[in-house]
Amino acid sequence: MKKKVVVIGSGVGGLCTALYLLHAGMEVHVYEKNDKVGGVIAPSYLSGNTFEQSATMMIEPEQYRRFFKGIGKDMNDYLEVSEKEVLYTIIEPNKALWKLERRIESDAFEKQIEYRNLVTNYQKKYSFLNKQLLTKPVDDICTVLALMRKKETWSMLSKNTCKKVISDVVSDESLQKATLFQTLYMGLPAQLLPAIFTSVPALSHAQGIPHIKGGMSAFLDALMAIFREFGGILHLHAPVERILAHSNRVCGVVVGNKPVFSDIVISNADYCYTMDKLLPYEYGKRRNYTHSVSVYILRLVLKKKAPCVLTEHNMYLGENFEEEMNRLAEGKFPQTPPIYIYYPDSGKTEQESQVSTCIQMVVRVPNLQNAKFSWTTEKKERMQEICYLALAEIGFTKDDVINAEEMIPEEFLNKYNRSNGASFGIAHTLMQSGVFRPQSKHPDVKDMYFVGSNIHPGNGVSMVMKGAAITAKEIVKACLEQEKI
Ligand SMILES: Cc1cc2nc3c(=O)[nH]c(=O)nc-3n(C[C@H](O)[C@H](O)[C@H](O)COP(=O)(O)OP(=O)(O)OC[C@H]3O[C@@H](n4cnc5c(N)ncnc54)[C@H](O)[C@@H]3O)c2cc1C
């Protein structure tokens, strides 16, 4: 099957689809606008330390294994992955730290019967969804009808939100906030997120959040090693300027003012950006989408190791969780927001630990369209102060900081072409999920495909990998059908 494929963008979606198609024997060229691969998961460097740019958590590890198997590889040959019993360390102002454990049978949940039931219930719902919806294209009427005939589907289409389900069921206030915090990974505050996404925290209990030695960068290195082995061709610093299409058929792209002809084009770039800026006007029509929130990230190199026992993944819950979620939904600047704190040195022994240590702090903030403020110097300084106040809870002071670097929503727009600087893409509202989300095939343009967090099934490394499998299967199926004619 010697088709020439052009992939626009080298994010997780672009690279994984490229690997599936190389494995199927196609000629694949990946064009990336930036000087390194990986999109939002590309590492960044500060004072000799490597930082994960965005994703740090291996959520749904089984999907990673499935992906490697799908391209004829064994994940164990590429990644050193170890199980962790503690999922998160929880930090609350003026309270003792506590650990959120993976095993819901453990003593920590002994009195939390409701929480255990909630987790088990949503683990089951996720298994159903994974089989019936998340691993299939949902653009043909037969798949949709088959799904609608199942009673489980209807039970999931409730108008309830994660906020309602979790706060109705989980009575312990701290556990409730820690559960709500995890639903933020889908890019919306819990009061706007459909109840079914309660499966995000449930999934962490079911499959754990294992540690990858070397972090997400090691995963990216593995993808690139296989990409080279399979003969993929990578073009860095090569922004695609336009997609060439006529008579409802794609025929290539324009890069550096020159046409590059191909049989198939896959856009891993942001969906709305692709439709608005890359495709010819007549093929770029789309509905209006609501976008997810964005993030502010502060990366710090510090003089000493954390004075208290942090784990790799830590949550600072802030002073007033509920009010902060409302502020986020209303586009207001945060006051004492919840913060995800990544501490990659947590597992290092004394021998391994260096003189300095790194910490990355991630705060959910309104996207550029919703924000009722601009990222002025004053706002950036205020955000740093907010992060330092949280750091004080774990025994660091500003004097411990050797070097700092921040990332604001504009960077998601300018560097990665993410519409509205929305870090998680098209928001996962009910009317923008599943059958209502953009699908892998362009409805009108033959041989034009999409992949990435804006496309069904959606956001998160494991979801994007599922999307890559869907896109690749659709392409292979179409090629086989063409060969028959
Ligand atoms: C702060 C943050 C934390 C996260 N944490 C986690 C986590 O812990 N675990 C998890 O599973 N997921 C996490 N996620 C989600 C996960 O990282 C994303 O869903 C996933 O990486 C998105 O990949 P993608 O392929 O869709 O897009 P992208 O990474 O955006 O890739 C798109 C690529 O296209 C390129 N591009 C754009 N326009 C052009 C053009 N014209 N020409 C050429 N190239 C172009 C861009 O430069 C980019 O490289 C996190 C996301 C963020 C933002």
The ligand as a Gaussian input file, in Angstrom:
#p B3LYP/6-31G(d) Opt

LIG

0 1
 C       -0.838000      21.797000      30.612000
 C       -1.301000      20.485000      30.073000
 C       -1.169000      19.355000      30.851000
 C       -1.574000      18.116000      30.362000
 N       -1.370000      17.013000      31.128000
 C       -1.684000      15.795000      30.636000
 C       -1.335000      14.623000      31.364000
 O       -0.739000      14.703000      32.427000
 N       -1.685000      13.419000      30.824000
 C       -2.315000      13.306000      29.616000
 O       -2.596000      12.187000      29.180000
 N       -2.625000      14.420000      28.897000
 C       -2.308000      15.643000      29.365000
 N       -2.574000      16.768000      28.627000
 C       -3.240000      16.629000      27.324000
 C       -2.290000      16.169000      26.213000
 O       -1.019000      16.725000      26.408000
 C       -2.848000      16.614000      24.872000
 O       -4.184000      16.153000      24.730000
 C       -2.050000      16.058000      23.684000
 O       -0.665000      16.174000      23.886000
 C       -2.469000      16.848000      22.448000
 O       -1.804000      16.350000      21.328000
 P       -2.259000      16.776000      19.862000
 O       -1.558000      15.860000      18.923000
 O       -3.712000      16.841000      19.779000
 O       -1.849000      18.302000      19.640000
 P       -0.566000      19.231000      19.769000
 O        0.351000      18.754000      20.815000
 O       -1.098000      20.618000      19.871000
 O        0.177000      19.072000      18.366000
 C       -0.159000      19.795000      17.220000
 C        1.126000      20.067000      16.461000
 O        0.803000      20.721000      15.229000
 C        1.808000      21.705000      14.988000
 N        1.272000      22.675000      14.005000
 C        0.262000      23.559000      14.176000
 N        0.066000      24.263000      13.040000
 C        0.964000      23.798000      12.132000
 C        1.252000      24.116000      10.776000
 N        0.582000      25.049000      10.092000
 N        2.255000      23.437000      10.157000
 C        2.957000      22.472000      10.802000
 N        2.736000      22.143000      12.099000
 C        1.740000      22.787000      12.742000
 C        2.055000      22.290000      16.354000
 O        3.262000      23.008000      16.412000
 C        2.075000      21.008000      17.202000
 O        3.358000      20.446000      17.221000
 C       -2.155000      18.016000      29.075000
 C       -2.285000      19.153000      28.284000
 C       -1.855000      20.383000      28.763000
 C       -1.968000      21.585000      27.880000

